[in-house]
Amino acid sequence: MWRCCGVLVVFLLASVARAADTGLPEALNERQWAAVEDSVDRCLHWLSKQQQQDGSFEGDGVGQPAITSFAVMAYLSRGHRPGAGPYGKVIERGIDFVLATQRENGLFTYEDAVGPYKKGKPSHTATYNHAIAGLMLGEVYGLCEGPRSARIRQAIERGLDLTWKLQFARKSRGEDLGGWRYLYKRDEVESDLSVSGWHLMFLRSAKNAEFDVPKEFIEAATDYIKRCYIADRDGIFTYSPGDRGEANEAMTGIGALSLALGGLYKDRRVVEAGDWLLGHPLDHDFYRNTGRYYYTAYYCTQAMAQLGGKYWKAFYPVVVAEVLDHQGKDGHWKIPSRAKEDKLGEVYFTSLAILTLTPPYQLLPIYQR
């Protein structure tokens, strides 16, 4: 449905597409589905009021342009597109802000990412910002025309060059080969599943948009992710190979999703992750006890959509009920009291909530089954 060889194909608003039309079983009844649609539409209206003069969406600079990229993808996931409809200009301004953050070396970052690693500073967050911005641009590339399309193509190509350099930079541990971590070395661990998942999504999105992404780069990334699988832990995937302390729902979600997007959706590790997640629903108890609910819900819901079938039908309704329960009257989601990324702001959490609710539309190419 996306642009191929320079031809722009217009797609209908997401209200015409539902899970049953895209290979996912219906997991909600009509009343529940109407509540999801109303929730997303009210939220997108709220989001439009959070856009700043420079095109960014409200949030700490250390989280830019990822925060703005998530907001743009939230609009795309409901079927809105650049230059058309009620949010066309909003989306275009967001895209232009992201493009303006790219540095000479190809890195997408709003704040200067220099010096040694420091938690919560650009030296920590820039690699996330880069991959998430690249992912968004890959998703929107087929919907833009003219000079903006040319700028996006150039930005993606430059961004890919940096992602590849980071992927194949010299690493002291063999188990870290093929993955990504921070711009500057923090400790002996030079790749982790959290960062690597986003860069793999960038590669996959660019490949879907018909950029030249050699298969060996994706294969090297999926080989790294396989090494983060630990079957005998409480959680199937862990933060980095051999790390036995951070195997949890979030890592299991991103591990399964990454392998699926790398073309390994039938891999036993993906299926076992799905089975494990069915036994660990993201319900109210999980919400109360975690500091990363929306981050986790985003990963896991997208992973279960890749698995489809019983996995989707059992998992999605539980997440929907919990996410909708915390939505504010004006349409947005407040920062949870235990949130670990609270400085990133309400747009960040709200955008992740929308992306958690919208997999049934199957409109973001990266997540289509």
C-alpha positions in Angstrom: 0.0 0.0 0.0 3.0 2.3 0.2 5.0 4.2 -2.4 7.0 2.1 -4.8 9.2 3.6 -7.5 8.2 7.1 -6.7 4.4 6.6 -6.9 2.4 7.8 -3.9 -0.5 5.6 -2.9 -3.2 7.1 -0.7 -4.7 4.9 1.9 -8.0 5.3 3.7 -8.4 6.3 7.3 -8.0 3.5 9.7 -11.7 3.3 10.6 -12.2 1.1 7.5 -9.5 -1.4 8.7 -10.0 -3.7 11.6 -8.2 -6.8 13.0 -10.3 -9.3 11.1 -9.5 -7.5 7.8 -5.7 -7.8 8.4 -5.2 -11.4 9.5 -5.7 -10.8 13.3 -8.7 -12.3 15.0 -11.2 -10.0 16.5 -10.3 -9.6 20.1 -12.9 -7.0 21.1 -16.6 -6.7 20.9 -18.2 -3.7 19.1 -18.6 -1.7 22.3 -15.0 -2.2 23.3 -13.8 -1.4 19.8 -15.8 1.8 19.7 -14.1 2.8 23.0 -10.7 2.2 21.5 -11.5 4.4 18.4 -12.9 7.2 20.6 -9.9 6.9 22.9 -7.3 7.2 20.0 -9.2 10.1 18.3 -9.5 12.1 21.5 -5.8 11.6 22.2 -4.7 12.6 18.7 -6.6 15.9 19.1 -4.8 16.5 22.5 -1.5 15.7 20.9 -2.0 18.3 18.2 -2.2 20.9 21.0 1.2 19.9 22.3 3.2 20.8 19.1 5.7 23.5 19.5 6.6 26.3 17.1 9.6 24.4 15.8 7.4 21.4 14.9 8.5 19.3 17.9 6.1 17.8 20.4 6.5 18.8 24.0 9.1 16.9 25.9 12.6 17.1 27.4 15.3 17.9 24.8 17.2 14.8 25.8 14.4 12.7 24.4 14.3 14.5 21.0 13.7 13.7 18.3 12.3 10.3 19.5 9.4 12.0 21.3 8.3 13.8 18.2 8.9 10.7 16.1 6.6 8.7 18.4 3.9 11.3 18.0 4.1 11.3 14.2 3.9 7.5 14.2 0.8 7.7 16.5 -1.0 9.7 13.7 0.2 7.4 11.0 -1.1 4.4 13.0 -4.6 5.7 12.8 -4.4 6.4 9.1 -3.6 10.1 9.1 -1.0 11.2 6.5 1.2 14.1 5.8 -0.4 17.1 4.0 -3.9 15.7 4.1 -6.8 15.8 6.5 -7.1 17.5 9.9 -3.6 16.6 11.0 -1.7 16.8 7.7 0.2 20.0 8.6 0.9 18.7 12.1 2.6 15.6 10.7 4.6 17.6 8.2 5.9 20.0 10.8 6.9 17.0 13.0 8.8 15.4 10.2 10.6 18.7 9.4 11.7 19.0 13.0 13.1 15.5 13.0 15.0 16.1 9.8 16.4 19.3 11.2 18.0 17.4 14.2 20.3 15.3 12.0 24.0 16.1 12.5 26.8 16.1 10.0 27.8 12.5 10.9 24.2 11.3 10.3 23.2 11.2 13.9 19.6 12.3 14.8 19.9 14.2 18.1 18.5 17.5 19.3 21.1 18.0 22.0 24.8 17.6 21.5 25.9 14.1 22.3 29.5 14.5 23.3 31.8 13.3 26.0 31.7 10.1 28.1 28.5 8.2 28.8 26.3 9.8 31.5 22.9 8.3 32.4 20.0 10.4 31.3 22.2 12.7 29.2 22.5 12.8 25.4 25.5 10.4 25.5 22.9 7.9 26.8 19.8 8.8 24.8 21.2 9.8 21.4 21.4 6.3 20.1 17.7 5.7 21.0 16.8 9.1 19.4 18.7 8.1 16.2 17.1 4.7 15.7 13.5 5.9 16.5 13.8 8.9 14.2 15.1 6.7 11.4 12.2 4.3 12.0 9.7 7.0 11.8 11.2 8.4 8.6 11.2 5.0 7.0 7.5 4.7 7.8 6.5 8.1 6.4 8.8 8.1 3.4 6.2 6.5 1.1 3.6 9.2 2.0 5.7 12.3 1.1 6.4 13.9 -2.3 8.7 16.5 -3.8 11.5 18.2 -1.8 10.4 16.7 1.5 10.6 13.2 0.1 14.1 13.9 -1.2 15.2 15.3 2.2 13.8 12.2 3.9 15.6 9.9 1.5 18.9 11.6 2.1 18.4 11.6 5.8 17.6 7.9 5.9 20.7 7.1 3.8 22.9 9.1 6.1 21.3 7.6 9.2 21.7 4.1 7.9 25.4 4.7 7.4 25.8 5.7 11.0 23.7 2.8 12.2 25.9 0.4 10.3 29.1 2.0 11.7 27.8 1.6 15.2 26.7 -2.0 14.5 30.1 -3.1 13.2 32.3 -1.0 15.4 35.0 -3.0 17.1 33.6 -4.8 20.2 35.7 -6.6 22.8 33.2 -9.3 23.6 32.2 -11.8 20.9 28.7 -12.0 22.2 28.1 -8.3 21.5 28.8 -8.6 17.8 25.9 -7.5 15.6 24.2 -5.4 18.3 24.1 -1.8 19.4 24.4 0.2 22.6 25.5 3.8 23.4 27.7 6.2 21.4 30.4 5.9 24.0 31.5 2.9 26.0 29.9 2.6 29.4 31.3 -0.7 30.7 32.3 -4.0 29.3 28.9 -4.6 27.7 28.9 -3.1 24.2 25.5 -4.1 23.0 22.1 -4.5 24.6 18.7 -5.8 23.6 16.8 -2.5 24.3 19.0 -0.3 22.0 19.4 -3.1 19.4 15.7 -3.6 19.0 15.2 0.0 17.9 18.1 -0.1 15.4 16.8 -3.3 13.9 13.4 -1.7 13.5 15.1 1.2 11.7 16.8 -1.3 9.3 13.6 -3.2 8.7 11.6 0.0 8.1 14.2 1.2 5.6 14.3 -2.1 3.8 10.5 -2.1 3.6 10.7 1.4 2.0 13.1 -0.1 -0.6 16.3 1.3 0.7 19.4 -0.9 0.2 19.8 -2.8 3.5 22.0 -5.8 2.9 20.6 -8.9 4.5 23.8 -9.6 6.4 23.2 -6.5 8.6 19.7 -7.8 9.6 21.1 -11.3 10.1 23.9 -10.1 12.3 21.3 -8.2 14.4 19.0 -11.2 14.8 21.9 -13.4 15.7 22.7 -11.0 18.5 19.1 -11.0 19.7 19.1 -14.8 19.7 22.0 -14.6 22.2 19.8 -12.6 24.6 17.4 -15.6 24.9 17.7 -17.4 28.2 15.1 -20.2 28.6 15.5 -20.9 32.3 14.9 -17.4 33.6 11.7 -15.7 34.7 11.4 -14.0 31.4 12.6 -15.4 28.1 14.8 -12.6 26.8 17.2 -10.7 28.8 19.0 -7.3 28.5 22.3 -8.7 27.2 23.8 -12.1 26.6 24.6 -13.8 29.9 22.8 -11.1 31.9 20.6 -13.1 34.3 19.2 -10.1 36.2 17.0 -8.3 33.6 14.9 -11.0 32.0 11.4 -9.5 32.1 8.2 -8.7 30.2 9.8 -5.7 28.4 12.8 -7.6 27.2 10.8 -10.6 26.2 8.5 -8.4 24.2 11.3 -6.6 22.3 13.2 -9.8 21.8 10.2 -11.6 20.2 9.2 -8.5 18.2 12.8 -8.0 16.9 13.1 -11.6 15.7 9.7 -11.5 14.1 10.6 -8.3 12.2 13.9 -9.8 11.2 11.9 -12.5 9.4 12.0 -15.1 12.1 8.3 -14.9 13.3 8.1 -18.7 13.4 11.3 -19.1 15.4 10.8 -21.2 18.5 12.1 -18.4 20.6 9.3 -16.1 19.4 6.7 -18.7 20.1 8.1 -19.5 23.5 8.1 -15.8 24.3 4.5 -15.6 23.3 3.6 -18.5 25.6 5.5 -16.9 28.4 3.7 -13.5 27.9 0.3 -15.2 27.9 1.2 -16.3 31.5 2.3 -12.8 32.4 -0.5 -10.5 31.3 0.0 -6.7 31.5 -2.9 -6.2 33.9 -3.5 -3.9 36.8 -1.1 -5.7 39.1 1.6 -5.4 36.5 0.8 -1.7 36.1 1.1 -1.1 39.9 4.4 -2.9 40.1 6.4 -1.7 37.1 8.1 1.5 36.2 7.8 1.0 32.5 4.2 0.0 31.7 3.6 1.8 28.4 7.1 1.0 27.1 6.5 -2.7 27.9 2.9 -2.7 26.6 4.1 -1.2 23.3 6.7 -3.9 22.7 4.5 -6.8 23.9 1.4 -5.8 22.0 3.3 -5.5 18.7 5.0 -8.8 19.4 1.7 -10.6 20.0 0.2 -9.0 16.9 3.1 -10.6 15.0 2.2 -14.0 16.5 -1.5 -13.5 15.9 -4.1 -16.2 16.7 -4.6 -17.2 20.3 -1.7 -14.9 21.4 -3.4 -11.8 20.1 -6.9 -12.7 21.1 -5.9 -13.4 24.8 -3.3 -10.6 25.2 -4.7 -7.5 23.6 -8.0 -7.1 25.5 -6.2 -7.1 28.9 -3.9 -4.4 27.7 -6.7 -2.4 26.2 -8.7 -2.4 29.5 -5.7 -1.3 31.5 -4.6 1.4 29.1 -8.1 2.9 28.7 -8.5 2.9 32.4 -5.7 5.4 32.8 -6.6 7.8 30.1 -7.5 11.4 31.2 -10.7 13.1 30.3 -8.9 15.4 27.8 -7.6 12.4 25.9 -4.0 12.1 27.2 -2.2 9.8 29.6 -0.5 11.2 32.6 2.9 10.1 33.7 2.6 7.0 36.0 3.8 7.6 39.6 6.4 4.8 39.3 7.6 5.8 35.8 11.3 5.6 35.2 11.3 7.9 32.1 9.2 10.6 33.7 11.4 13.4 32.5 10.5 12.6 28.9 7.0 14.1 29.4 3.4 13.2 28.8 3.6 13.2 25.0 6.0 10.3 25.2 3.7 8.2 27.4 0.6 9.2 25.4 2.2 8.3 22.1 3.2 4.9 23.3 -0.3 4.3 24.6 -1.7 5.1 21.2 0.8 2.8 19.4 -0.2 0.1 21.9 -3.9 0.4 21.0 -3.5 0.6 17.2 -1.9 -2.6 16.0 -5.3 -3.9 14.7 -5.3 -1.2 12.1 -2.1 -2.7 10.6 -1.2 0.7 8.9 2.4 1.1 10.0 4.4 -1.0 7.4 7.0 -2.1 10.0 4.4 -3.9 12.0 2.2 -5.4 9.3 2.0 -9.1 9.4 
